[in-house]
Amino acid sequence: MSTELVVDVKKQVQAALEEVKKKTIENVFFVACGGSSALMYPSKYVIDREAKKIDAHLYSSNEFIHRNHNKLGENSLVILCSHSGNTPETVESAKFARSKGALAVSLTNVEGSPLAQASDVVLKYEWGEEANAFTTNYSVLYQLVFGVLKTIENNDKFALIEESLENLQQVHEKAAELYKGNAEDFGQMYKNENIIYTMASGANYGVAYSFAICILMEMQWIHSHAIHAGEYFHGPFEIIDQETSFIILLGLDETRHLEERALEFSKRYGKKLIVLDAADFDFTGVREEVKGYIAPLVLNYVLRTYADRLAEERNHPLSTRRYMWKVEY
Ligand SMILES: O=P(O)(O)OC[C@H]1O[C@](O)(CO)[C@@H](O)[C@@H]1O
């Protein structure tokens, strides 16, 4: 891993934390759209589990502006993300947050982008096959969030998460290798499927959400819906039969029981079940105390290989769009 980039990421995070120190932060708002929003779900889970005082909210950018949360103000930290730095709703959200006196910290892959310009602090993350996991979006966001918890509440997990994230790349690669055959089977067996649901809970729900809305619907034009494993029994389970496909994620956090319960029921009545279980992965280098938080990152990485195999088999590149970047919306 390039030491330069690691140092750079750490410096950027510290610079953001310096700004946080200058304020009295009482709440954190996570604001983004699509995949950049899904990225933030595990971080909200972290704050819900770890924070004693501050609370966390998560909104799609336009809703953030229009809802105009009563608690948004000078004591708010608004964390935004846009990969391109160009999504208008997210850029407007940064401006809106600052107009309310909040501190706007943005993550983006594009330096100097409109989002970067509209924010108080910018964290640039790396992206793509060459990038080490430590320098990518999920990792940078976790460093920021655990850093905020340490700064404001003296939470003691920052060093644990930092060390674990430094070892994340090897965990990713081993997990993808372990599930390589499954990813290939998925591509071949499900290439003609019209509907694929996804399901998870807790820290992993965002991964299921992102696979449903970004990979299946946006990038493959396959019908989907992300179902919360707890909600499964309150409507969606009526749909399960031998013909209906479900991707079911099993993480390692406190809500795993919900995912196991949903899987158990699905096995009784369904057949087309694609299960990714973080308990199968080798987490060497990841500290026990934060494994549940790291699991969604690894599940997300492995699922991306499933997306690649599916796109290949269907001859439908993940970059294909009908409307985005082509027409006004
Ligand atoms: O992260 P950005 O650049 O704001 O882009 C958001 C767009 O990218 C995606 O996350 C993935 O293509 C879309 O869901 C969304 O419209």
The ligand as an SDF file (V2000), in Angstrom:
LIG
                    3D

 16 16  0  0  0  0  0  0  0  0999 V2000
  -22.0250    9.7500   -5.8340 O   0  0  0  0  0  0  0  0  0  0  0  0
  -22.5500   10.7480   -6.8010 P   0  0  0  0  0  0  0  0  0  0  0  0
  -21.5070   11.2160   -7.7580 O   0  0  0  0  0  0  0  0  0  0  0  0
  -23.2690   11.8520   -6.1400 O   0  0  0  0  0  0  0  0  0  0  0  0
  -23.5440   10.0390   -7.7460 O   0  0  0  0  0  0  0  0  0  0  0  0
  -24.7380    9.5720   -7.3780 C   0  0  0  0  0  0  0  0  0  0  0  0
  -25.1750    8.6630   -8.4720 C   0  0  0  0  0  0  0  0  0  0  0  0
  -24.2520    7.5680   -8.5670 O   0  0  0  0  0  0  0  0  0  0  0  0
  -24.8650    6.3800   -8.1670 C   0  0  0  0  0  0  0  0  0  0  0  0
  -24.6610    6.2440   -6.7870 O   0  0  0  0  0  0  0  0  0  0  0  0
  -24.2860    5.1900   -8.8520 C   0  0  0  0  0  0  0  0  0  0  0  0
  -24.3040    5.3440  -10.2370 O   0  0  0  0  0  0  0  0  0  0  0  0
  -26.3210    6.6490   -8.4480 C   0  0  0  0  0  0  0  0  0  0  0  0
  -27.1200    5.8550   -7.6630 O   0  0  0  0  0  0  0  0  0  0  0  0
  -26.5130    8.1030   -8.1800 C   0  0  0  0  0  0  0  0  0  0  0  0
  -27.4410    8.6930   -9.0260 O   0  0  0  0  0  0  0  0  0  0  0  0
  1  2  2  0
  2  3  1  0
  2  4  1  0
  2  5  1  0
  5  6  1  0
  6  7  1  0
  7  8  1  0
  7 15  1  0
  8  9  1  0
  9 10  1  0
  9 11  1  0
  9 13  1  0
 11 12  1  0
 13 14  1  0
 13 15  1  0
 15 16  1  0
M  END
$$$$
